[in-house]
Amino acid sequence: MLDLWYKNTIIYCLDVETFRDSDGDGVGDFPGLTECLDYLSGLGITCIWLMPFYPSPNRDNGYDVTDYYNVDSRLGTLGDFVEFTRQANHRGIRVIVDLVVNHTSTEHPWFQAACSDQQSKYRDYYVWKEKKPEDADEGIVFPGRQSTTWTYQEQAQAFYHHRFYEHQADLNIANPTVRQEICKIMGFWLQLGVSGFRVDAAPYLIELQGVEDQADVTDPFTYLSEFRDFLSWRRGDAIVLAEANISIEEMPKYFGNGDRMQMLFGFIVNQQMMLSLVREEAAPLVNALKSLPPIPQIGQWAIFVRNHDELSLDKLTPAEQEEVADQFAPDREQMWIFDRGIRRRLPPMVEGNIRRIQLAYSLMLTLPGTPVLFYGEEIGMGEDLSLDERNSTRTPMQWSDAPNGGFSTAPSEKLIRPVISEGQFGYAAVNVMDQRRDPKSLLNWMERAIRMRKECPEFGWGKWQILDTGKPQVFAHRCEWQKGAVVALHNLSSQPCTVTLSSSPENSPPGNSPPENLPENDHHWLELLGDCPYEPLKGASREIYLESYGFRWFRVCSRGA
């Protein structure tokens, strides 16, 4: 029997080096992270996603790996990693790790061997051309930071392909030995206790740029099935979460018939949710959900508000991008990056408005799929725009109002990255310790909301249906699974309103038949969570009041239940 544990888990993404420093050297580490497991367990986290922790020159935040079978010595040892996974599992927390195998660092021994000896087996680990391809300036991922995807290597006497920075040489996925190596890497970390992988840059991993003539298949998505077969053989409950910001038409290919990726990030839902928040109307989010393709029963969407990269808006029209950026990134020079995204966290984007912050995370927790939190979101951390590129949102965790925010006892100049120390989002104003003592804090609200989300598996497992409210500013939906049903309403507007609910099958997503519409007078609605105390619904009434930026969750119960 398949273990679909990821359908009702709460994922928490963190970077070990910025989470907690245990030895005072200014860099977070695995012993420090292990000390924080009780905090994460108390928050309600059931799965930790680790950003890269492998040995690396760290020219791209660890996404330039030099050894896939070890831990960066600054962060600890393999023994520390094993102890961390053991302690996490003891608390009911699974661990998934970043699998960064689209490319390696150019300092990786494989690449060094490939450059120094054309007869080396590692030569075919990478993608080479004797002459620079005519399309070398196309498909650039980092506009303004990168001018080509092919760079000449003097020792190798050839151009190598790199979809990302020139210090990140692409691996040759068409080479069966490379695919065997990727499986070996996955097997190694599975043996050390992980429950799966977040596959970095999945669309680029399987592209055949420069090696079309070497491929042994016509459909590179077959390679995803190959990796999934290996995982199923080694550990039946291991998952693969794909980072793939792709078109709607391409999404089904990543799930296959249930034999490829189990999870896919909901980038389109995220971008349209941001547009809905800016416009204060539900239509963009509704349209995004209705546009999603049907997926296999084992498939799942990963729903997020912000992640560790920029807030990409590339699937919006240019006019829509401008609309979102006008409100959330008014200083384009400081806040806009790569011609497509915003390098900020949500709280500063909404000027610290706690009601809008809670509204956004209530949406994240109730939208069909699995919620993914980025570290610090639970306390409303901000960003440091003085840091380069994506590092603006990757500042150290703020634990207390002690020096360095309680992250490290090292002198501030030795920290891996500066802690936010000034302004509305500085560690004196935003930290875990203070919020733990405040019953009205974002942290305590997040704990309650996560606890309630875990008691509502319908949001992760169920068939869903958009409900007609007659109010363009209100997003309402219903999810049913087995014999349970839940309803969530969100007022995206700064103005309070009252809605009268009705449901209509035409608002169901394609391939997802609507929930059973049982007679409403046979049921009553039990309120589970709201932005504030509300008057209980009376009798069979479906007139529901919502405060500005208000939200309410209900369980649909049979009479007498």
C-alpha positions, 0 to 999 in steps of 0.5 A: 500500500502506498504511503502518501504521507506528503498529502497532509504534511507541513514542510519547512524549508531552511538553510543550515548555515543561517538557522542556528550556530552552536559553536560560535563560529558565525555559521549555522550548523547541524548540531545547532539545527538539532537543538531547534527540533523541539521548536519546529515540532512545537510549531507543527512541522512534520517535514524539514526541507534542507537547502544544500549543505554539501561541500561547495565554494559557495559562489551560489549559496551552495548550489555549486556542489563539489562533493555529493557524498559529504557535509560542508565542514563548516556545518558539521560532519556526516555523523552530525547529519545522521544524529539530526535525522535520527532526532528529527524522526524521533519527533515525527519529522521527516527530512528531504534534501536538495538534489542539485544535479543539473550541474556541478561546481566547476571546482568539482573533481569530475569537472577538473578531470574532464578538463585535464584529460579528454580521455577521462570518463568524466569528459562525457559527464558534461556537455561540450562543443568545439565551437560556440553555438549560435544560440549561446546567448539564449535561455539565460536564467539570470539576465543582467548577471549572465551573458552566455550559456556556453563558456570556453575552458582553456585547458579542455580546449572546448566550450562547456554548457551551463544553464546557470552561472559559468561556475556551474557546469551542466551535467550530461543527463543523456549519459547513462553513467551520469544517471547511475551516479545520480541514483547512487547519490540518492541512495546514499542519502536515503541510507542516512535517513532522508525521506526524499528530495527536492529536485533543483531546476528540474526542467533544465535537468532533463533538457538535452541541450547540446547532447540531442544526438547522444540521448537514448530516448526521444522523451527526456521525461523518461529519465524522471521515471528512471529516477522514480523507479530507483527511489521506489525500489530503495525506499517505497515512501520516498518522494520527489518534489520538483522545482519546475516553474513551467507552463500548464501544458507541461505540468502533466509530464512531470507527474506522468501516470503517477510514475514520475514526480509526486509533487510539483511546486504551484508557481502559477497559483502563487503568482496569481495569488499575489495578483489577487492580493494586490487587486483585492479580488479573487478572480486571478486565484480562482482562474489559476486553480481552475486552469490546473490540469488533472493529476494522478491520485499520488500527485500533489501541489506544493503551495507556498507564499514565498520561497528561498528565491525571488518571488517570480512573476514570469507567468503573469503578463507584463501589465500584471507584473507591473501591477504587482511590482507597483505595490510590492516592489516600488523601488525597482532598482533595489527590489526587482531582480532578473527582469522577473521577480521581487527579492523581498519577503511578504511582511515588508511587501504588505508594510507589516500589516498583520491582517494581510500577513495572516490572510496570505498564510491562511490561504496557503494552508487551505489551498488544495495541496501541501503547505511549504513554509520558508524559515522565519515566515512564522515570525514575520521576518523581513529582508536586507536589500543591501545584500546581493541578489537572492541573499536579501531574503536569506538572513539568519534566523531571529531567535531573540533580542540578544546580540545577533538575534540569538543566532550566534555568539560570534562577533557580528563581523564573522557571521555568515550573513548579517542579521537584520538589526534595524527597523520594523523587522530588526531582531529586537522587534521580530524574534521567536522568544518575544512572540512565544510570550505574546498570545496575539503574535504571528508565531502563536497564530501560526502554531494554531493555524498549522495545528488546525490544518493538520486536523483538516486532511480534506485540504490536502487530500480532498476534491475541491470546489470553488463556491460562488459568493457573489462578492468579487473580493471573497475567495471561498472553496470547499474540500471533501475527502472520505466522509469529511468536508471543510469550507474556507472563506477569505476576504481579500479586501480592506473592506468588511463584507457579508456573503451568502454561499452557494455552490455550483458544479461548473466551478469544479476544476477539470478532471476533479469532479465536484464534492457531493452537494448534500442538502445544507439543512442536513448539516451545520457548520462548525467554525474551526479558525478565524481572523477574530472571534465571530458570531456563530452561524445561526441555524441553516443560514449561510450568510457569513460576515468577514472583517477586512482581510478576514478569513474563516474555516468551517467543518461541515457536520451532520446534524447531531454530530 
